[in-house]
Amino acid sequence: MTDWNDIADEVAAIEQRVSDAIFEQVRAQLRDDDADTAHQREKQLAKVRRSLQKAEQLLRGSID
């Protein structure tokens, strides 16, 4: 039997890793004076992060 709460926890952990990657990537590119690329990459990773947050919420909602 699937434990939805465990899966939701795993998705939340991945979301945190993506969130950390966003800040790391943007900081590195800003240091390299590549603000345009940093902005585009941040937008892309932010979409991934929001999708993971939504997936977590949906999984937790299926528990109730």
Stockholm file with secondary structure:
# STOCKHOLM 1.0

chainA/1-64         MTDWNDIADEVAAIEQRVSDAIFEQVRAQLRDDDADTAHQREKQLAKVRRSLQKAEQLLRGSID
#=GR chainA/1-64 SS CCCHHHHHHHHHHHHHHHHHHHHHHHHHHHHTTCHHHHHHHHHHHHHHHHHHHHHHHHHHHHHC
#=GC SS_cons        CCCHHHHHHHHHHHHHHHHHHHHHHHHHHHHTTCHHHHHHHHHHHHHHHHHHHHHHHHHHHHHC
//
